[in-house]
């Protein structure tokens, strides 16, 4: 397939370089350091230290980042790293995680496709590589059933997305366009009003009636359903084989060059974690919820976590062709200019690990390091 030529326009890049509403950088640096009372130690007892004393891993405290939540909670990643210590940090927005990666505050991150593209293009291809997949799916259009009963009823309504130019925002704008409705991508005004609302705020906004629904990732979508909203569309139904990237794994190019053994160990831990999640879905769900409680002080109730968990697929494949498509959707929406994404992927370490495990290789859709 042809290589897409995309780059974030300066105004969007500047906007997405800022943390979202209610997101702040902590006094100790970027992100929030995970609590010391985690279920498993971040160092594997008796293991051999690799080329780095520590590896700093960033991720979000939500279910689409469950590979990191479970892998760290259960010590699966630490086991592969031996005496090299895992230092986890959590973030609530992709831009702040990219800032942390660029600043060296983290080395490896679990993150969505749009901030990955943003970080790569803003650095002219020098800051990061996508080195693996983590999760697919977990995004739904949920609406107030009293106001919206069919797709046609969306016209004139207010639908939330998490952030201007983020992955869900681009997907919803593209879907609106395909339905023949006109909405200005930047202002969100048009036949359907797009209201950019932080996921933390979306449930309250729905409850107050200031929005009529949301194109939202899990568990936000299921939180709205628990308040009485209905699922109008699962985004996975719009993609081939019902799969699209929602979370992938990125690494600082500097760290990849200097510590390839550590990167491979983290990837082995990720592969092993995904295998454990898929073989033990109920235990994995409980582990993820326990990790969320440790990080946020509150676990998700069953009526939220159960449907949310079912809608997410955990995969080693970064589903590169879907990132390619998402980038083209952003260009179509007027949120991306043209540039070359060649080199955003380096899947050689992952494919080496998959081959050793007797698993098939994954593809980079022509966007890999030459």
C-alpha positions in Angstrom: 0.0 0.0 0.0 1.2 3.6 -0.5 2.9 5.4 2.4 0.7 8.2 3.7 2.2 11.7 4.0 0.9 13.4 7.1 1.9 15.9 9.7 0.1 17.9 12.4 -0.6 21.5 11.5 1.2 23.9 13.8 -2.0 25.1 15.5 -3.1 21.5 16.2 0.4 20.5 17.3 0.5 23.4 19.7 -3.0 22.6 21.1 -2.2 18.9 21.6 1.1 19.8 23.2 -0.8 21.0 26.2 -2.3 18.7 28.8 -6.0 18.2 28.8 -8.5 19.7 31.3 -7.7 18.5 34.9 -4.3 17.2 33.8 -1.3 18.6 35.5 2.4 17.8 35.7 3.4 16.8 39.2 6.0 18.5 41.2 8.3 15.5 40.9 8.3 15.7 37.1 6.1 14.4 34.3 3.3 12.1 35.2 2.4 10.4 38.5 4.8 7.8 40.0 3.0 4.6 40.7 2.5 3.8 44.4 5.1 1.7 46.2 2.5 -0.7 47.6 1.9 -2.4 44.2 1.0 -6.1 44.4 4.3 -7.2 42.8 7.8 -5.8 43.2 9.2 -3.9 40.3 12.4 -5.9 40.4 12.6 -9.6 39.8 14.4 -11.3 42.7 17.7 -12.9 41.7 17.5 -11.7 38.2 20.4 -10.4 36.1 20.6 -6.7 35.6 20.5 -5.6 31.9 22.3 -2.7 30.3 20.2 -0.1 32.2 19.7 0.1 35.9 16.1 1.2 35.4 13.5 1.5 32.7 10.8 4.2 33.0 7.5 3.1 31.6 4.5 5.4 31.1 0.8 4.5 30.6 -2.7 5.6 31.4 -4.8 4.4 34.3 -7.5 3.0 32.1 -8.6 -0.3 30.6 -7.2 0.3 27.1 -3.8 0.3 28.8 -4.4 -3.0 30.6 -1.3 -4.6 29.2 0.7 -2.2 31.3 -1.6 -2.3 34.2 -1.6 -6.1 34.4 2.0 -6.6 33.3 3.3 -4.3 36.1 0.7 -5.4 38.7 1.5 -9.1 38.2 5.2 -8.7 37.9 5.2 -10.2 34.4 7.2 -7.4 32.9 9.6 -7.2 35.9 10.3 -10.9 35.5 11.8 -10.4 32.0 13.9 -7.5 33.2 15.7 -9.3 36.0 17.5 -6.9 38.3 16.7 -3.9 36.0 14.0 -1.9 37.9 10.7 -0.9 36.4 9.8 2.7 37.3 6.2 3.3 36.2 4.5 6.6 35.7 0.9 7.3 34.8 -0.6 10.0 32.6 -4.1 11.3 31.7 -3.3 12.6 28.3 -1.1 11.6 25.3 0.6 15.0 24.8 2.0 15.0 28.4 3.3 11.5 27.9 5.0 12.5 24.7 6.5 15.5 26.5 7.8 13.1 29.2 9.3 10.8 26.5 11.0 13.7 24.8 12.4 15.0 28.2 13.7 11.5 29.2 11.3 11.2 32.1 10.1 8.0 30.6 11.8 5.6 28.2 8.9 3.5 26.9 5.2 4.3 26.8 1.8 2.8 26.1 -0.2 5.4 24.1 -2.7 5.9 21.4 -2.0 6.4 17.6 -2.7 10.1 17.4 -0.1 11.3 20.0 2.3 8.7 18.5 1.9 10.4 15.1 2.1 13.8 16.7 5.4 13.0 18.5 7.0 11.5 15.5 6.1 14.3 13.1 6.9 17.2 15.4 10.4 15.8 15.9 10.8 15.2 12.2 11.0 11.5 12.8 13.7 11.6 15.5 11.9 11.2 18.8 10.2 7.8 18.9 9.4 4.5 17.3 6.3 2.4 17.6 7.6 -1.0 18.6 4.5 -3.1 19.3 0.8 -3.3 19.8 -1.2 -3.5 23.0 -5.0 -3.1 22.5 -7.7 -2.9 19.8 -11.2 -1.6 20.1 -12.9 -0.3 23.2 -14.5 2.8 21.6 -18.3 3.4 21.3 -20.8 6.0 20.4 -23.2 6.2 23.3 -26.2 8.4 23.4 -29.2 9.6 25.4 -32.0 7.3 24.3 -34.6 9.9 25.1 -33.2 12.2 22.5 -31.5 9.9 20.1 -33.1 6.7 18.9 -31.5 6.3 15.4 -28.4 7.6 13.7 -30.5 10.3 11.9 -31.5 11.7 15.3 -27.8 12.8 15.8 -28.3 15.9 13.6 -28.5 19.0 15.8 -27.2 17.1 18.9 -24.1 17.7 21.0 -21.7 14.8 21.1 -18.5 14.7 23.2 -15.1 13.6 22.1 -12.0 13.6 24.4 -9.8 16.2 22.7 -9.4 18.2 19.5 -7.5 16.1 17.1 -7.2 13.0 19.3 -7.9 9.5 18.0 -11.6 9.4 18.9 -12.2 13.0 17.7 -10.7 12.2 14.2 -12.8 9.0 14.0 -16.0 10.8 14.9 -15.4 13.7 12.5 -14.7 11.1 9.7 -17.9 9.2 10.5 -19.9 12.4 10.5 -18.5 13.3 7.1 -19.3 9.9 5.7 -22.9 10.4 6.8 -23.0 13.6 4.7 -23.1 16.0 7.6 -21.0 19.2 7.7 -19.1 20.1 10.9 -16.2 22.4 11.2 -13.3 20.3 12.5 -11.7 23.1 14.6 -14.7 24.7 16.2 -16.9 21.6 16.4 -19.9 23.5 15.1 -22.1 22.2 12.4 -24.9 19.7 11.7 -23.6 17.7 14.7 -21.9 19.7 17.4 -18.6 18.1 18.6 -17.9 19.1 22.2 -14.4 18.4 23.3 -14.6 17.1 26.8 -12.1 15.4 29.0 -13.0 11.8 29.7 -13.0 12.5 33.5 -15.6 15.2 33.0 -17.8 13.4 30.4 -20.0 11.4 32.8 -20.9 14.6 34.7 -21.5 16.5 31.4 -23.9 13.7 30.3 -25.6 13.7 33.7 -26.2 17.5 33.5 -27.5 17.3 30.0 -24.8 19.5 28.5 -24.0 16.8 26.0 -26.4 14.3 24.4 -23.8 11.5 24.0 -20.2 10.7 23.4 -17.8 9.0 21.0 -15.7 7.7 23.9 -13.1 5.0 24.9 -13.6 2.6 27.7 -14.4 2.7 30.5 -16.0 6.2 29.8 -18.5 4.7 27.4 -19.7 2.1 29.9 -19.9 4.7 32.7 -22.4 6.6 30.5 -24.3 3.4 29.9 -24.5 2.8 33.6 -26.1 6.2 33.8 -28.8 5.2 31.3 -27.1 5.9 27.9 -27.4 3.4 25.1 -24.7 2.2 22.7 -25.6 3.4 19.2 -22.4 2.2 17.5 -19.3 0.2 18.4 -16.4 1.7 16.4 -14.9 -1.8 15.8 -17.8 -2.6 13.4 -16.4 0.1 11.0 -13.0 -1.7 10.6 -11.9 -4.8 8.7 -12.0 -7.8 11.0 -13.4 -5.5 13.7 -9.8 -4.5 14.7 -8.2 -1.1 15.0 -5.4 0.3 17.1 -6.3 2.0 20.3 -3.1 1.5 22.2 0.5 0.8 21.0 3.9 0.8 22.6 6.4 3.5 21.8 10.1 4.0 22.8 12.5 6.8 22.8 14.9 6.3 19.8 17.8 7.2 22.1 16.8 4.5 24.6 16.2 1.9 21.8 19.7 2.6 20.5 21.5 2.5 23.8 19.5 -0.3 25.5 18.1 -2.7 23.0 18.2 -5.6 25.5 16.0 -3.7 27.9 13.5 -2.9 25.1 13.4 -6.5 24.1 12.8 -7.5 27.7 9.9 -5.1 28.1 8.4 -6.4 24.8 8.7 -10.0 26.0 6.9 -8.9 29.1 4.2 -7.3 27.0 3.8 -10.4 24.8 3.6 -12.6 27.9 1.2 -10.3 29.6 -1.2 -10.3 26.6 -1.0 -14.1 26.5 -1.9 -14.2 30.2 -4.7 -11.7 29.8 -6.2 -13.7 26.9 -5.8 -17.0 28.7 -7.2 -15.7 32.0 -9.7 -13.0 31.1 -11.5 -12.9 34.5 -8.3 -12.9 36.5 -6.8 -10.3 34.2 -9.9 -8.1 34.6 -9.6 -8.3 38.4 -5.9 -7.5 38.2 -6.5 -4.5 36.1 -9.2 -3.3 38.4 -7.0 -3.8 41.4 -4.3 -1.7 39.7 -6.8 1.0 39.0 -7.8 1.1 42.7 -4.1 1.4 43.7 -3.6 4.2 41.2 -6.8 6.1 41.7 -8.2 5.0 45.0 -11.3 3.5 43.5 -12.1 0.4 41.4 -14.6 0.2 38.7 -18.0 -1.3 39.5 -19.1 -4.5 37.8 -21.7 -2.8 35.6 -18.9 -0.6 34.1 -15.9 -2.9 34.0 -17.7 -6.0 32.7 -19.0 -4.6 29.4 -15.9 -2.4 28.9 -13.5 -5.3 29.3 -15.5 -7.4 26.7 -15.1 -4.7 24.0 -11.3 -4.5 24.2 -9.0 -7.0 22.4 -5.4 -7.3 23.7 -2.9 -7.9 20.9 0.8 -7.8 20.1 0.0 -6.6 16.6 0.2 -2.8 16.3 -2.3 -3.0 13.5 -0.2 -0.6 11.5 -2.6 -0.4 8.5 -5.3 1.1 10.7 -2.9 3.8 12.0 -2.3 4.6 8.3 -6.1 4.9 7.8 -6.5 7.0 10.9 -3.9 9.4 9.6 -5.7 9.7 6.3 -8.9 10.4 8.1 -7.2 13.3 9.9 -5.9 14.7 6.6 -9.5 14.5 5.2 -10.8 16.3 8.3 -8.2 19.1 7.8 -6.4 18.4 11.0 -3.2 17.0 9.3 -0.9 18.2 6.6 1.3 16.0 4.4 4.6 14.5 5.5 6.4 11.1 5.5 5.6 8.7 8.3 8.2 6.1 7.1 10.2 5.0 10.0 7.5 5.4 12.7 7.6 1.6 13.2 10.5 -0.6 14.2 9.0 -4.0 14.7 12.2 -6.0 14.3 12.6 -6.6 18.1 8.9 -7.7 18.4 9.1 -10.0 15.5 12.3 -11.6 16.9 10.4 -12.3 20.1 7.3 -13.6 18.3 9.4 -15.9 16.1 11.1 -17.3 19.2 7.6 -18.0 20.7 6.4 -19.7 17.6 4.0 -16.9 16.7 3.6 -15.2 13.3 5.3 -11.9 12.5 3.4 -8.6 12.4 3.5 -6.1 9.6 4.4 -2.4 9.6 2.2 -1.4 6.5 5.2 0.0 4.7 5.9 2.5 7.5 8.9 0.7 9.1 12.5 1.7 9.5 14.4 1.1 6.3 
